[in-house]
């Protein structure tokens, strides 16, 4: 019935929405930043454990739509073990993938995150996918104030 | 009641023939804005083609003709809400501007530090923020009358808030987020018994309820044209003549003056005192056409038909497991706000859109209402006179299917 939406709502997204990965409070987090989308009420708190410039653990808490939940869930999986520079590069690629004009972006570089590429066809939903990454961006810059999409 | 002319009405709204994502449009976002009938679209087009010029003061034929059309729309609005005089009908950009106008003129002239303004827990942001701004400027205090879990005003608590410090009650006639219709006549009488003025935000009520401002005895009534099947960018502030005369002007400029010199200006009489600058002339004419169209169908007929639609939709929605209706007031307009267990309203909105169904998902400019129910957002289907039971079936089938997909 929802054939038109197959690019947006892939099975991986439903899976991460049903069973979000790394969905927990991290009591000993080195960095903790809140992200908020006032338009739809999506809220998340991102926790990072650092070893030097390396992200050794990532987790989140919060509530949001399937796209935003899947996006932050996938993000916490992929950034574990990455250096700050690598994570920042991923952020930029992800941003380009979801908002950019270039359709020939190297999806291999983003791995599983490619399931969120479909969001670019739905301007009203792009911020659902990017909220997690803007929150990460703030955490990488060691900002402590909450991030808002607006 | 004679049979409701549904087929004819649907034929009058060209956009209803649109295909959205290759499906017939099911437009259920009427609380955000209504679609426009040919009568409105054509009146604007005709006006620009044949009658357009700037209004008032012009001596040439077209200016006189445009002024006649503009002022005859004002007369239609007066009759539609049964105001005592056309002097009491002020054209503004919309309900939001009307509330701001009242806050900045009546409010600044009458509300001082320590005074109180009473609103309700179910207001739209446009009937919260202008008062907060006024309170910040003046030191007045905003009081909020609470509601119960059905989304109904707790009347005794409202009444208990009214005291000698209360200078204004500003309350929504019908809630856009919940559909609740407030017992405004009783509220107005209670406020007046304590010499408190009352403003009604009629933005949501106006297309659903017959409004008689003299019978209600409200001091101000505001609404937007676009929710009344008319153009966007035009709205109405009704105010009792004595109050309007005592109020300072809102904006200065052309049209609102009697005389201007560099030393001093004198202001025009009502209604022009509050209408500085060239207004959205054609949209006023379009609003007049919308009112003609509604009068032809009859507001009572529309209300009866919409009540049928709401009852049907409510009954169907209650069959769906995991669906919770937000707002179940006894007196309620044609709005079905709901949440689904574990499915975010934005996902509901996108999924239904792929089936051609337009609903709204979000906080509906009523964040305090969302906080009250402990939800970030709701999905809202809102009905208009051109909607059908078949469309409600399409909506319900869509909801059932997306629940399955989310598993």
HADDOCK unambig.tbl for C-alpha pairs under 7 A between the chains (distance, minus, plus):
assign (segid A and resid 2 and name CA) (segid B and resid 354 and name CA) 6.75 0.50 0.50
assign (segid A and resid 4 and name CA) (segid B and resid 354 and name CA) 6.47 0.50 0.50
assign (segid A and resid 5 and name CA) (segid B and resid 354 and name CA) 6.91 0.50 0.50
assign (segid A and resid 14 and name CA) (segid B and resid 406 and name CA) 6.54 0.50 0.50
assign (segid A and resid 39 and name CA) (segid B and resid 362 and name CA) 6.78 0.50 0.50
assign (segid A and resid 40 and name CA) (segid B and resid 362 and name CA) 5.29 0.50 0.50
assign (segid A and resid 40 and name CA) (segid B and resid 363 and name CA) 6.91 0.50 0.50
assign (segid A and resid 40 and name CA) (segid B and resid 376 and name CA) 6.81 0.50 0.50
assign (segid A and resid 40 and name CA) (segid B and resid 377 and name CA) 6.37 0.50 0.50
assign (segid A and resid 41 and name CA) (segid B and resid 376 and name CA) 4.69 0.50 0.50
assign (segid A and resid 41 and name CA) (segid B and resid 377 and name CA) 6.46 0.50 0.50
assign (segid A and resid 64 and name CA) (segid B and resid 344 and name CA) 6.59 0.50 0.50
assign (segid A and resid 65 and name CA) (segid B and resid 344 and name CA) 4.70 0.50 0.50
assign (segid A and resid 65 and name CA) (segid B and resid 346 and name CA) 6.37 0.50 0.50
assign (segid A and resid 65 and name CA) (segid B and resid 347 and name CA) 6.14 0.50 0.50
assign (segid A and resid 66 and name CA) (segid B and resid 344 and name CA) 6.98 0.50 0.50
assign (segid A and resid 66 and name CA) (segid B and resid 347 and name CA) 6.65 0.50 0.50
